[in-house]
Amino acid sequence: MEMLDLELKTIRVFSGAETVVNLLKAELSNINVPSIIKNNFNSGVIAGISGGLPTAVDLYIYEKHLEKAEPIIQDYMERNG
């Protein structure tokens, strides 16, 4: 069994609409880059309070995967400005 690296740092690589974040997450998954979605708006709604904006969903990856993920993110940004 592989030991968890508790020193892994996450970095935000994109912030935008939930549909776009889910698309990028899927594309990153295709190249074996795990990612984490942080959606404060949905978290607030579930808790019964409002928090954040529905269009401000963040996508995080582990810093060690940044070099591998950059072409996917850059390609999206170039196509969608």
Secondary structure, 3 states (H helix, E strand, C coil): CCCCCCCCCEEEEEEECHHHHHHHHHHHHHCCCCEEEECHHHHHHHHCCCCCCCCCEEEEEEHHHHHHHHHHHHHHHHHHC
